Amino acid sequence: MYYSITNRTDKEVGNVFPQVDCLNQYLAHSIQFEKPIDLKDDLAYSLKNKAKLTDALSQAEISALGILLNERFKNLLSNFKLLGHHYNQSWVKMDNGKIYDYFWLHLFDNLENLEWLDYAKSTFIVKEYGFKKDDISLTSYQDYKVQSQKVGDMSVIIIKDIKIKENAAINADMFVLPYLSRKIFISEKLKYTLQEKKITGLLIEEAF
């Protein structure tokens, strides 16, 4: 069993989304979707009014996949296998002026490398302007590339039901499906550790 993690929006985080505002948005916008970048300065954030400071914080300025997390969370992940990833130093400022160290964990990969994904048995939809437009069937990564061109610039193909190839294995505890999903996926082992250590700010749900 694999699980997905997303940022919470309930009372655990103060019923606020996002929890932080970026103070140097030009840096946040320079982070590319598919490859890491070493920023010249730290990513700077301020905690929003009524938001709670949690181990994982929600943010809205970086469109790439990743997690804004504290050192406690980062150290926990050092015991697990993450696929393509890169850390950028960050910090979060409170209303009282106190500053806490955080990190932007940038997660990336190439769909072509995910040989375990069974395209034929998985289910996909086409979204246009954020709404479902149609169902679509795919047979392979190459087919995905062809169909992505056909649906046009204003539409995207999203995976709804993930299937693993027979006798295949996912050799990672945290990974992403770039472009096919905005979610971050974790192993059962990592899921139990996050719960045991009471890592805050994350919603964990069954994925596949």
C-alpha positions in Angstrom: 0.0 0.0 0.0 1.2 3.5 -0.9 -0.2 6.8 0.5 -0.5 10.4 -0.6 0.4 13.4 1.5 -0.9 16.9 1.1 -1.0 20.0 3.3 -3.7 20.2 5.9 -6.2 23.1 5.9 -8.1 22.2 9.1 -7.7 23.4 12.7 -4.4 21.6 13.1 -2.8 24.4 10.9 -5.2 27.1 12.1 -7.9 26.7 9.3 -5.6 28.7 7.0 -4.3 28.0 3.5 -1.5 28.8 2.8 0.0 29.1 6.2 2.9 31.4 5.1 3.5 34.2 2.6 6.8 34.3 0.7 8.8 37.5 1.2 11.0 37.1 -1.8 8.6 35.7 -4.5 11.2 36.2 -7.3 13.2 33.4 -5.7 10.2 31.1 -5.3 9.2 31.7 -8.9 12.7 30.8 -10.1 12.4 27.2 -8.9 11.7 25.0 -12.0 9.4 22.0 -12.1 11.8 19.4 -13.4 15.2 20.2 -12.1 16.8 21.6 -8.9 18.3 25.0 -8.5 20.8 26.4 -5.9 19.3 29.7 -4.9 21.5 32.7 -4.1 19.6 33.5 -1.0 17.3 31.8 1.5 13.6 31.5 0.8 12.0 33.8 3.3 8.5 33.4 4.6 6.2 35.0 7.2 3.6 33.1 9.1 0.1 34.3 8.3 -2.3 35.6 10.9 -4.0 32.7 12.8 -1.9 30.1 11.1 -0.1 27.6 13.3 3.6 26.7 13.0 3.7 23.0 12.0 6.4 20.6 10.8 5.1 21.0 7.3 3.8 24.3 6.1 1.6 25.1 3.2 2.7 27.8 0.7 1.4 29.0 -2.6 4.3 30.7 -4.5 6.2 27.6 -5.7 4.4 25.7 -8.4 7.0 22.8 -8.4 6.2 19.7 -6.3 7.7 19.7 -2.8 7.2 20.4 0.9 8.2 23.3 3.1 9.4 21.5 6.2 11.4 22.0 9.4 14.6 20.4 10.5 12.8 17.7 12.6 11.0 16.5 9.5 14.1 16.8 7.3 16.1 14.7 9.7 13.4 12.0 9.8 13.5 11.7 6.0 17.2 11.1 6.1 16.4 7.5 7.1 14.3 6.9 4.0 14.9 6.7 0.3 13.6 9.7 -1.7 13.7 9.8 -5.5 14.9 13.0 -7.2 15.0 15.7 -4.5 16.9 18.8 -3.5 16.8 21.1 -0.4 16.8 24.9 -0.4 17.4 26.7 2.8 14.4 28.7 4.1 13.2 30.5 7.1 9.9 31.5 8.6 9.3 34.7 10.6 6.7 35.0 13.4 4.7 38.1 14.3 7.0 38.5 17.4 10.1 38.6 15.1 11.3 35.1 16.0 12.7 33.2 13.1 12.6 29.4 12.5 14.8 27.5 10.1 12.9 25.6 7.4 13.8 23.9 4.1 12.1 23.7 0.8 12.2 20.0 -0.2 11.9 20.1 -4.0 10.7 16.7 -5.4 11.2 15.9 -9.1 11.6 13.0 -11.5 11.1 12.0 -15.1 8.0 10.0 -15.9 10.1 8.0 -18.4 12.1 6.6 -15.4 9.0 5.2 -13.6 9.0 1.8 -15.2 6.7 0.3 -12.6 3.7 2.4 -13.7 1.2 0.3 -15.6 -0.4 2.8 -18.0 -2.8 0.4 -19.6 -4.4 -0.6 -16.3 -4.3 2.9 -14.7 -7.1 5.4 -15.3 -6.7 8.9 -16.6 -8.8 12.0 -17.3 -8.3 15.2 -19.3 -8.7 18.4 -17.4 -9.2 21.8 -19.0 -9.1 25.0 -16.9 -9.2 22.8 -13.7 -12.3 20.9 -14.7 -12.8 17.4 -16.0 -13.2 17.4 -19.8 -13.0 13.7 -20.7 -11.7 10.2 -19.9 -8.6 9.0 -21.7 -6.8 5.7 -22.0 -3.1 5.4 -22.3 -0.8 2.4 -23.1 2.7 3.7 -22.3 4.8 6.7 -21.5 5.3 7.2 -25.3 1.5 7.2 -25.7 1.2 9.8 -22.9 3.6 12.1 -24.8 1.6 11.8 -28.0 -1.8 12.3 -26.3 -0.5 15.2 -24.3 0.2 17.0 -27.6 -3.2 16.1 -28.9 -5.2 17.5 -26.0 -3.8 20.9 -26.5 -2.0 23.6 -24.4 -5.0 24.4 -22.2 -5.6 20.8 -21.1 -3.6 18.4 -19.0 -3.8 14.6 -18.5 -4.2 13.6 -14.8 -3.9 10.1 -13.3 -6.9 9.1 -11.2 -6.2 5.4 -10.4 -2.6 4.2 -10.2 -1.7 0.6 -11.0 1.7 -1.1 -10.6 3.0 -3.6 -13.2 2.9 -7.2 -12.2 6.1 -8.2 -10.4 7.3 -4.6 -10.4 8.3 -2.7 -7.3 8.7 0.9 -6.3 12.1 1.3 -4.8 11.4 4.5 -2.9 9.8 5.8 0.2 8.8 9.2 -1.3 8.2 10.0 -4.9 6.1 12.0 -7.3 4.4 11.5 -10.7 5.3 14.7 -12.4 2.5 16.4 -14.4 0.2 13.4 -13.8 -0.5 14.3 -10.2 0.0 17.2 -7.8 0.3 14.7 -4.9 3.4 13.4 -3.1 3.4 9.6 -2.5 5.0 7.8 0.4 5.5 4.1 1.4 3.7 2.4 4.2 6.9 2.4 6.3 7.3 6.2 6.0 3.6 6.7 6.7 3.8 4.8 10.0 6.9 6.8 11.0 5.3 10.1 10.2 2.3 9.1 12.4 4.5 7.7 15.2 6.7 10.8 15.4 3.5 13.0 15.2 4.7 15.1 12.2 2.2 18.0 11.9 0.7 19.8 9.0 0.2 16.8 6.7 -3.0 15.0 5.5 -2.2 11.3 4.8 -4.6 9.3 2.6 -4.6 5.9 0.9 -3.4 6.2 -2.7 -2.9 2.8 -4.3 
